[in-house]
Amino acid sequence: MIASTSFQRRATAWAAVLLTLSAASAVAVEPEVLEAQSRRIAVIERVSPTVVAIFAQGGQGGGSGVTVSADGFVVTNFHVVEGQGPFMKCGLNDGRLYDAVLVGIDPTGDVAVIRLLGRDDFPAATLADSDTVRVGDGAYAMGNPFLLATDFQPTVTYGMVSGVRRYQFPAGTLLEYTDCIQVDTSINPGNSGGPLFNEDGELIGINGRISVEKRGRVNVGAGYAISINQVRNFFDNLKSGRIVDHATLGAVVSTNSDGSVTVSRILEQSEAYRRGLQVGDELVMFGGRTVDTANQFKNILGIYPAGWKLPLTYRRKGQEQQIIVRLRRLHRAAELELRGQDSPPPRPRRGPGPDAPPEEKQPESPLPEAPKDVAPPEAPESSGVPAAYADLYEARPRFANYWFNRAAQERLLSALKTWGFDGIQEPLQVSGRLDARTTIEFRLADQAIAVKIGDRTNGQQLDKDLEDLPPATGGLLPAMHALRGMLTRGAEAFSDTYYLGSEPLDGTGERVDVLMTHRGETLCRWYFDQSTGGCVGMDFALGEDQDECELRFGPLASFGSRQFPETISMRHAGTDLGVMKVSGVEAGRPANAAAAPAPMQ
């Protein structure tokens, strides 16, 4: 009885303590804490349907992704899809396993786009402006770490932004993380390619790299996400089905002891040099952002695709000047194509550079190996090609999937057919005025082209090799000849035609779709309004490193049964050539190119 009574006393005492602690705990939880918890839960529930679990063929690897459009386009890491082939299996938190097809890849920036198949109403993430991300902001990382999401329910970790605009050097590979977001949010193998959300549930980045302890697999609390603004810049290029490249200015810059950033070397073939940039010039702004250090310049440069035009402000002898420059390719096409093949990615190595991480904390982004006891609920078909979707993949050099490029070409070319010149074989004559006193007339045929401005004529007999033309008019004549070819024959007028992606028109304007054509050494960019689909202009160059003749088209007007721009603005090498007000467009009159045309002045 004594022992029993003692036990009862102790039990009663412990019950009183537990009741006291429970009551104290209930009082200690402030309403703000519960409200913050409810907000987090609501955000996670809202964005979870957009998180993708990606499984490699046979269940021997995988990663994560995030849907960014209702028609199923998914952003992930290049190193997640590398070596998987054109088709893969992906799961969403609706519990379904979907087929997906590879669309485009960016081996340098470690980004890829795939497309989920089977629906046209996929949940899509809302994209934030990652330039507004600040240190201390809360961040959610979601995905498929260690391939744990076999039920397709994403793992969620919560932390904060530790740093912004970090630069991760290439380290012996093409892979280069620029302007990325550093977080202490737990990111592990398998999170690669998954979304990083802000506290409002908006997508701010794509998780890709982690710092690990002594080259092991232990996360030390430093993860890196590709900024969503960089992804946004490349997105249309990736949807083109191409193997895309990053940009270089064609110049090397360095930070001086006084803190200024100056040009130390520059390629004379670069457009920056042709626009006036010289060794010793101080960079002030690039792409709308201030340049304070050489690394910061590399950060800005790294978020843009090759071929974009951007504004550059530089200072020389105290005087600031602004130019618009077209950026060059960072790599040779063969380098990217080799990297885009099904070879395992080289492991990052230490390399020189002020931002090289210490030896024991090497950033890595390897494709994780699936645990032996984990496999997708449904293995991909042995061929890797679902029969229902086999036609959605088309192999071609320089492309990850040419099918998507061909579809984009057809969409853009159809807009030009509405002008009404398709199939016409006769010469084309376009007449108008540059001003009240100056007439201008183009006469364009297969074998001859001519322009008459006032009483001066400049013409050329053709053997269909436009690169042999003298650039007496800054490429204006062959540019108009290319326009005739595009209107009458479409892609057949050129040796190569492909959809490039999009870029801001003239470096500062609205984004436009870009169709690229080649014929011999000549190349031309055709610009299409993304909202209306109409062609708004073209940039023609006689060669890769030659200044372009830029034509900008006004609204279409009716000329008989056909449509043609009512104005054409002409520009070359930064100099305006005038604005042609079109008064007449005729097909069928013979082109009259003079045998010995007078030079145009």
C-alpha positions in Angstrom: 0.0 0.0 0.0 2.8 2.4 0.9 4.5 1.8 -2.6 1.2 2.2 -4.3 0.4 5.5 -2.5 3.9 6.9 -3.3 3.3 6.0 -7.0 0.0 7.8 -7.0 1.5 10.9 -5.4 4.2 11.0 -8.1 1.7 10.4 -10.9 -0.5 13.2 -9.6 2.5 15.6 -9.3 3.6 14.8 -12.9 0.0 15.4 -14.2 0.0 18.8 -12.5 3.3 19.7 -14.1 2.1 18.6 -17.5 -1.1 20.6 -17.1 0.9 23.6 -16.1 3.3 23.3 -19.0 0.4 22.8 -21.4 -1.4 25.9 -20.1 1.8 27.9 -20.2 2.5 26.7 -23.7 -0.9 27.8 -24.9 -0.5 31.2 -23.4 3.0 31.6 -25.0 1.9 31.1 -28.6 1.1 34.6 -29.8 -1.6 35.1 -32.4 1.0 36.6 -34.8 2.9 33.3 -34.7 -0.1 31.3 -35.5 -1.0 33.7 -38.3 2.5 33.4 -39.8 2.2 29.6 -39.6 -1.2 29.7 -41.4 0.3 31.9 -44.1 3.2 29.5 -44.7 0.8 26.6 -44.9 -1.4 28.5 -47.3 1.5 29.5 -49.6 2.8 25.9 -49.7 -0.6 24.5 -50.5 -1.0 27.1 -53.3 2.4 26.5 -55.0 2.8 22.7 -54.5 0.8 21.8 -57.6 3.5 23.6 -59.8 6.4 21.5 -58.4 7.6 18.7 -60.7 9.3 15.5 -59.6 11.5 14.4 -62.5 12.6 10.7 -62.8 15.3 9.5 -65.1 14.7 6.4 -67.4 14.9 3.3 -65.3 14.7 5.2 -62.0 18.5 5.7 -61.8 18.4 9.5 -61.1 16.3 12.5 -61.3 15.6 15.9 -59.9 13.0 18.6 -59.8 11.3 21.3 -61.9 8.5 23.8 -61.9 5.8 24.5 -64.4 5.7 28.1 -65.6 2.8 28.0 -68.2 -0.5 26.3 -68.4 0.5 24.4 -71.6 3.1 22.5 -69.6 6.4 24.2 -70.1 8.7 23.3 -67.1 12.0 24.9 -66.1 14.7 22.7 -64.6 18.5 22.3 -64.6 20.4 21.2 -67.6 22.3 18.7 -65.4 19.0 17.1 -64.4 17.9 16.2 -68.0 21.4 15.6 -69.4 21.8 12.1 -70.6 18.1 11.2 -70.1 17.2 11.3 -73.8 14.3 13.2 -75.3 11.5 11.8 -73.2 11.2 11.4 -69.4 8.6 10.8 -66.7 7.4 13.5 -64.3 5.0 13.5 -61.4 2.8 16.3 -60.0 1.1 16.4 -56.6 -2.2 15.4 -58.2 -0.7 11.9 -58.0 -0.3 11.5 -61.7 2.8 10.5 -63.7 3.1 12.5 -66.9 5.2 12.0 -70.0 7.5 14.9 -70.8 9.6 15.9 -73.8 12.9 17.8 -73.9 12.6 21.2 -75.5 15.7 23.3 -75.1 19.0 23.4 -73.1 21.4 26.0 -71.8 24.6 24.1 -70.8 26.4 27.2 -69.7 23.7 28.5 -67.4 22.6 25.1 -66.3 19.0 25.6 -67.4 16.7 23.4 -69.4 13.1 23.5 -70.5 10.9 20.4 -70.9 7.2 20.2 -71.7 4.6 18.1 -69.8 2.2 16.3 -72.1 -1.4 15.2 -71.8 -3.0 18.4 -70.6 -3.3 22.1 -71.6 -4.4 23.4 -68.1 -1.3 22.7 -65.9 -1.0 24.8 -62.8 1.8 27.4 -63.3 4.0 29.4 -60.9 3.8 33.2 -60.8 7.2 34.7 -61.7 8.6 37.4 -59.5 11.2 40.1 -60.2 14.3 38.6 -58.8 16.1 41.9 -58.8 13.9 42.9 -55.8 15.1 40.0 -53.7 17.0 41.2 -50.6 19.1 39.5 -48.0 16.9 38.4 -45.1 13.9 37.6 -47.3 12.2 34.3 -46.5 12.5 31.6 -49.1 10.9 28.2 -49.7 12.8 25.5 -51.6 10.6 22.7 -52.9 11.3 19.6 -54.9 12.4 16.0 -54.9 15.5 15.7 -52.7 17.1 12.2 -52.7 14.1 11.2 -54.9 11.9 11.0 -51.8 8.9 12.3 -53.6 7.8 8.9 -55.0 4.2 10.0 -54.2 4.9 13.2 -56.1 4.3 15.3 -52.9 7.2 17.8 -52.9 9.5 18.2 -49.9 9.5 21.8 -48.5 12.3 23.5 -46.6 12.2 27.1 -45.3 15.0 29.5 -44.7 16.2 32.9 -45.8 18.2 34.6 -48.5 21.8 34.8 -47.4 23.2 36.7 -50.4 22.2 38.1 -53.8 24.0 38.5 -57.1 26.6 35.8 -56.3 29.1 34.8 -59.0 30.1 31.1 -59.4 33.1 30.6 -61.6 33.1 28.0 -64.4 35.9 25.9 -62.8 37.1 24.0 -65.8 33.6 23.5 -67.4 31.2 25.5 -69.4 28.9 25.7 -66.3 28.8 29.3 -64.9 26.4 30.6 -62.3 26.0 34.3 -62.6 23.9 36.8 -60.6 22.5 33.9 -58.5 20.7 33.9 -55.2 22.4 32.3 -52.1 20.1 30.8 -49.4 20.5 28.9 -46.2 17.3 27.1 -47.0 18.2 23.4 -47.1 18.9 22.3 -50.7 20.1 18.7 -51.3 20.8 16.4 -54.3 17.5 16.0 -56.0 16.4 19.6 -55.3 18.3 20.5 -58.5 16.0 22.2 -61.0 13.3 22.8 -58.4 11.7 26.2 -57.5 12.8 28.7 -54.9 9.7 30.7 -53.8 9.5 34.0 -51.9 7.1 34.3 -48.9 4.3 35.4 -51.3 4.7 32.1 -53.2 6.3 33.8 -56.3 9.1 32.1 -58.2 12.4 33.9 -57.6 14.9 31.2 -58.7 15.8 27.7 -59.8 17.8 25.7 -57.3 21.0 24.3 -58.8 24.1 24.2 -56.7 25.1 23.6 -53.1 28.4 24.1 -51.2 29.4 20.8 -49.6 31.9 20.0 -46.9 35.2 18.6 -48.1 33.9 17.4 -51.4 31.4 15.1 -49.7 27.6 15.2 -49.8 27.0 17.1 -46.5 25.1 20.4 -47.0 26.9 23.2 -45.1 24.0 25.7 -45.4 24.9 27.5 -48.7 22.7 26.8 -51.7 22.5 28.7 -55.0 19.6 29.4 -57.2 19.6 30.8 -60.8 17.7 34.0 -60.7 14.3 33.9 -62.4 15.1 37.1 -64.3 18.0 35.2 -66.0 15.6 32.3 -66.8 13.0 34.9 -68.2 15.7 36.3 -70.5 16.5 32.8 -71.9 13.0 31.3 -71.8 11.9 32.0 -75.4 15.3 30.9 -76.7 15.0 27.7 -74.8 11.4 27.2 -76.2 13.0 27.5 -79.6 14.3 23.9 -79.2 17.9 25.1 -79.5 21.2 24.6 -77.6 21.5 28.2 -76.5 24.6 30.2 -75.7 25.4 33.0 -73.4 26.8 36.4 -74.4 30.2 38.2 -74.3 30.8 41.8 -75.0 34.0 41.0 -76.9 36.1 42.9 -74.3 38.0 42.1 -71.1 37.5 44.5 -68.2 39.4 44.9 -64.9 38.9 46.7 -61.6 41.5 49.3 -60.9 42.9 50.5 -57.6 40.7 53.5 -57.6 37.6 51.3 -58.0 36.9 52.1 -61.6 36.1 49.3 -64.1 37.9 49.8 -67.4 38.4 48.0 -70.7 41.8 46.2 -70.7 41.3 44.4 -74.0 38.8 44.5 -76.8 38.2 42.5 -80.0 38.3 44.8 -83.1 35.7 42.5 -84.7 33.2 43.2 -81.9 30.3 45.6 -82.4 31.3 47.3 -79.1 34.6 48.3 -80.8 32.8 49.4 -84.0 30.4 51.6 -81.9 33.4 53.3 -80.4 34.4 51.5 -77.2 38.2 51.5 -76.7 40.8 50.2 -74.3 41.0 52.4 -71.2 37.3 53.4 -71.3 35.5 53.2 -68.0 32.3 51.2 -67.9 29.5 53.0 -66.1 26.3 51.1 -66.8 25.4 48.0 -68.7 21.9 46.6 -69.4 20.5 49.3 -67.2 22.6 48.3 -64.2 25.5 50.2 -62.6 28.9 48.6 -63.1 31.0 48.8 -59.9 33.4 45.8 -60.2 34.6 43.5 -62.9 32.8 40.6 -61.2 29.6 42.6 -61.2 30.0 43.2 -64.9 30.4 39.4 -65.4 27.2 38.9 -63.3 25.2 41.3 -65.5 26.7 39.9 -68.8 25.9 36.3 -67.7 22.2 36.7 -67.5 21.8 37.6 -71.3 21.7 35.3 -74.3 24.1 35.7 -77.2 22.9 38.1 -79.9 20.9 40.5 -77.7 21.4 44.2 -78.2 21.8 46.2 -74.9 22.7 49.7 -73.9 26.2 50.4 -72.6 27.3 53.6 -71.0 31.1 54.3 -70.7 33.2 57.3 -69.7 36.2 58.7 -71.5 38.1 61.7 -70.3 35.2 62.6 -68.0 32.6 62.5 -70.8 29.9 59.8 -70.7 28.7 58.2 -73.9 25.9 55.7 -74.5 25.9 53.1 -77.3 23.8 50.1 -78.2 25.8 47.0 -78.8 24.9 43.5 -80.1 26.5 40.8 -77.9 28.7 38.1 -79.3 28.6 34.3 -78.7 30.5 33.1 -75.6 31.3 29.7 -77.1 31.8 28.0 -80.4 28.8 26.0 -81.6 30.8 22.8 -81.5 31.6 23.3 -77.8 27.9 23.6 -76.9 26.8 20.7 -79.1 29.4 18.4 -77.5 28.2 19.5 -74.0 24.6 18.8 -75.0 25.3 15.2 -75.9 24.7 12.3 -73.6 28.0 12.4 -71.8 28.3 12.6 -68.0 29.0 16.1 -66.8 32.7 16.8 -65.7 33.0 17.3 -62.0 33.8 20.9 -61.1 37.4 21.7 -60.2 38.9 24.6 -58.4 40.0 27.4 -60.7 41.4 30.9 -60.5 39.3 33.9 -59.7 38.4 36.2 -56.8 35.2 34.3 -56.2 36.7 30.8 -56.1 35.3 29.0 -53.1 37.6 27.5 -50.5 38.8 23.9 -51.1 36.5 22.4 -48.4 33.4 24.1 -49.8 33.3 23.4 -53.5 30.1 24.2 -55.3 28.8 21.1 -57.1 25.7 20.2 -59.1 25.9 16.5 -59.9 22.9 14.5 -60.9 22.0 12.5 -57.8 21.9 8.7 -58.0 18.6 7.2 -56.9 18.7 5.2 -53.7 18.6 1.5 -54.4 15.3 1.1 -52.6 13.6 4.0 -54.4 12.2 3.9 -57.9 9.4 5.7 -59.7 6.0 4.1 -59.2 5.8 3.5 -63.0 9.0 2.9 -64.9 9.4 4.6 -68.3 8.9 2.6 -71.4 12.0 0.7 -72.4 12.4 2.7 -75.6 12.1 6.0 -73.8 9.7 7.2 -76.5 6.0 7.1 -75.8 4.3 6.1 -79.0 1.6 8.8 -78.7 4.2 11.5 -78.6 7.0 10.2 -80.8 6.4 12.9 -83.4 7.2 15.7 -80.9 10.9 15.0 -81.1 13.1 15.8 -84.1 16.9 15.5 -83.9 19.1 18.0 -85.7 22.6 19.4 -85.2 22.6 22.6 -82.9 19.2 21.8 -81.6 17.9 19.9 -78.5 14.6 19.3 -80.2 14.0 20.8 -83.7 10.3 20.0 -83.6 9.6 23.1 -81.4 11.7 25.3 -83.7 9.9 24.2 -86.8 6.6 24.9 -85.2 7.7 28.5 -84.2 9.0 29.1 -87.8 5.6 28.1 -89.3 3.8 30.4 -86.9 5.9 33.5 -87.8 6.2 32.8 -91.5 2.4 32.6 -91.7 2.2 36.2 -90.6 4.2 37.3 -93.7 2.0 35.4 -96.1 -0.9 37.7 -95.2 1.0 40.5 -97.0 -0.1 38.8 -100.3 3.2 38.3 -102.1 3.6 34.5 -101.6 4.6 32.7 -104.9 5.1 35.9 -107.0 8.0 35.5 -109.4 7.9 38.9 -111.1 10.1 41.8 -110.2 8.9 43.9 -107.3 8.9 47.7 -107.4 8.5 49.8 -104.2 8.3 53.6 -104.5 7.8 56.5 -102.1 9.4 59.6 -100.7 12.1 60.4 -98.1 10.9 64.0 -97.8 8.9 66.5 -99.8 11.5 66.9 -102.5 13.2 63.5 -102.6 11.7 60.4 -104.2 13.0 56.9 -103.7 12.3 53.8 -105.7 13.5 50.2 -105.3 13.4 47.7 -108.2 14.0 44.2 -107.1 14.3 41.0 -109.2 16.1 37.7 -109.0 19.0 38.8 -111.1 19.2 42.6 -110.5 18.5 45.1 -107.8 18.5 48.9 -108.0 17.5 51.9 -105.9 16.9 55.4 -107.3 17.1 58.3 -104.8 16.2 61.6 -106.4 18.1 61.5 -109.7 20.9 59.1 -108.5 20.8 55.4 -109.2 22.7 52.6 -107.5 22.2 49.0 -108.8 23.8 45.7 -109.1 23.6 42.6 -111.3 23.2 39.5 -109.2 24.4 35.9 -109.4 22.4 35.3 -106.2 25.5 35.8 -104.1 24.6 38.8 -102.0 27.8 38.7 -100.0 29.6 39.9 -103.2 27.7 43.2 -103.2 29.6 46.4 -102.4 28.2 47.9 -99.2 27.7 51.3 -100.9 24.3 51.7 -99.3 25.1 50.1 -96.0 23.4 46.9 -97.0 20.1 48.6 -97.9 19.8 47.1 -101.4 20.5 43.5 -100.4 18.3 44.0 -97.4 15.4 44.9 -99.6 16.2 42.0 -101.9 16.1 39.7 -98.8 12.7 41.2 -98.0 11.4 40.4 -101.5 12.7 36.8 -101.1 11.0 36.4 -97.8 7.7 37.7 -99.0 7.6 35.7 -102.2 9.4 32.5 -101.3 9.5 32.3 -97.5 12.2 30.1 -96.0 13.0 28.7 -99.5 14.8 31.9 -100.3 17.5 31.2 -97.8 20.0 28.4 -97.1 19.1 28.3 -93.4 16.1 29.5 -91.4 15.4 29.0 -87.7 13.5 30.6 -84.8 16.1 32.3 -82.5 13.9 33.2 -79.5 13.2 36.8 -78.4 15.0 39.9 -77.5 14.2 43.6 -76.7 13.9 45.5 -80.0 16.8 47.8 -80.5 18.1 47.0 -77.0 15.6 49.0 -75.1 12.2 48.3 -76.7 9.5 45.6 -76.1 10.4 42.0 -76.5 10.0 40.7 -80.1 10.2 37.2 -81.6 13.3 36.7 -83.8 13.5 34.6 -86.9 17.0 34.2 -88.3 17.9 33.5 -91.9 21.2 32.9 -93.7 22.2 32.9 -97.3 25.9 32.5 -98.0 27.7 34.8 -95.6 24.7 37.1 -95.2 22.4 36.9 -92.2 19.2 38.6 -91.3 17.1 38.9 -88.2 13.3 39.3 -88.7 11.4 40.8 -85.8 7.8 39.9 -84.9 5.5 41.6 -82.4 4.8 39.0 -79.6 1.2 40.2 -79.1 0.0 40.7 -82.7 2.4 38.4 -84.6 3.1 41.1 -87.2 6.6 41.6 -88.6 7.9 45.0 -87.3 11.4 45.0 -88.9 14.6 43.3 -89.9 18.3 43.7 -89.4 20.4 42.6 -92.4 24.2 42.1 -92.4 26.6 41.2 -95.2 28.6 39.1 -92.8 29.0 37.9 -89.2 31.1 40.9 -88.0 29.7 43.6 -90.2 27.3 46.4 -89.3 23.7 45.8 -90.0 21.2 47.6 -92.1 18.3 48.1 -89.8 14.8 48.5 -91.3 11.8 49.2 -89.1 8.3 48.8 -90.5 5.3 51.0 -89.8 1.7 49.8 -89.8 0.6 47.8 -92.9 -1.4 49.7 -95.6 -3.3 48.3 -98.5 -1.7 48.5 -102.0 -4.3 47.0 -104.3 -4.8 43.4 -103.1 -1.6 43.3 -101.1 -0.4 44.7 -97.7 2.9 46.5 -97.2 4.3 48.8 -94.6 3.3 52.4 -95.1 6.7 53.6 -93.7 10.2 52.0 -93.6 12.7 53.6 -91.3 16.3 52.9 -92.4 19.4 53.0 -90.2 23.0 51.7 -90.6 26.0 51.7 -88.1 24.2 54.1 -85.8 23.3 56.5 -88.6 19.8 57.2 -89.7 19.4 56.9 -93.5 15.9 58.3 -93.5 12.2 57.3 -93.4 10.6 56.1 -96.6 6.9 56.9 -96.9 5.7 54.2 -99.3 3.3 55.4 -102.0 3.3 52.4 -104.4 4.0 48.7 -104.5 3.8 46.8 -107.8 4.8 43.4 -109.0 5.4 42.6 -112.7 7.3 45.6 -113.9 10.9 44.8 -115.1 13.8 45.8 -112.8 16.0 48.3 -114.5 19.4 48.1 -112.9 21.9 50.3 -114.6 24.9 48.7 -116.2 27.2 51.2 -114.6 25.2 52.8 -111.7 26.3 56.1 -110.3 27.5 55.7 -106.7 24.9 56.9 -104.1 26.0 59.8 -102.0 
